[in-house]
Amino acid sequence: MKRFTFIFAIISILFLTNCGTLINPRYVKQSAEVKKEYQLQPLSTAKEYYNNPKRIYAIDASMLKKIIQVSSQKYVVVVFGASWCGPCHQNMPIIKQYIDANKKDINAIFISTSDWLEKATERAYIDKYQFKDYPLLVVDIYKYGTEFNNWNRLIKFSSELLPHPLENAALPTYLLFNNEGKFIMKMNAPFDTKKLDKILVEN
């Protein structure tokens, strides 16, 4: 009994902490047809992002920086979320209202941390909140990890995006940048419009 308990504890720790190679089993031994169906096209240029709404692209941190730096708005809020995340859904109407009211000053970029097999669900998630004309970006799982843990992907992604990577990641995560690519602040739920208002007014 003690041996069984010990083995179970080790397996649990590995599952929760992403030790070793905890790979989502849906990515193991996939057929060529399945891989082709769910493969996401990497975003090749920042211009492509702004010219192709309603598309879904794989994204890495270096390309996200380029997208931010060619924004016509002075500020860009990067919204990290996922369709399974309750607080993400709760805050989307607030984001929609705020972006619509401040279109000249701030833009939103939506990035899903879910795996690519969920791409249709993730697209439907942002469409539901009237962001149908916004491309959906999905963290490149083959670069940042195919494991179940969405938070690990976000931490790895942030290590290439921010001056200091996120120590603890939670969804939703909102990162505010100016269009020169300078990181300004991080927020989690709730989406704090008062903090954003203060930055927009002061600048």
Summary of the structure (lengths in Angstrom):
residues: 203
radius of gyration: 18.1
end to end distance: 64.1
largest distance: 64.5
contacts: 575
relative contact order: 0.17
helix: 47%
strand: 17%
